Amino acid sequence: MKNEENIPRSCLKVGHYIDKNQYNETSFWERLRIQLHIINCQRCKQYNKINEKLTNLLKKPKLSALEKDEKEELKNRLKF
């Protein structure tokens, strides 16, 4: 979060819990605090939503590698 001097201390603490939650390192009480806080705080609710999307993208990457012949074809096309 940027401009930390403008962010309330409770939001900084909850932001830290949200980051920990991304790696499943939060206790029950920390997760409860996140849920109770984001009921009233739009900024933290948005931060949590973005963090959840990022976590899901990292857990389930939809990447596929090129086959060897496709790589060669691409290399040949890139040569001048």
DADACOR-V924758 format. One record per helix or strand of 3 or more residues. SS is the DSSP state (hx for helix, st for strand). FROM is the first residue (numbers start at 1). TO is the last residue. If there is no record, write none. Layout:
# DADACOR-V924758
SS	FROM	TO
SS	FROM	TO
This chain:
# DADACOR-V924758
hx	4	6
hx	9	22
hx	28	40
hx	42	59
hx	68	78
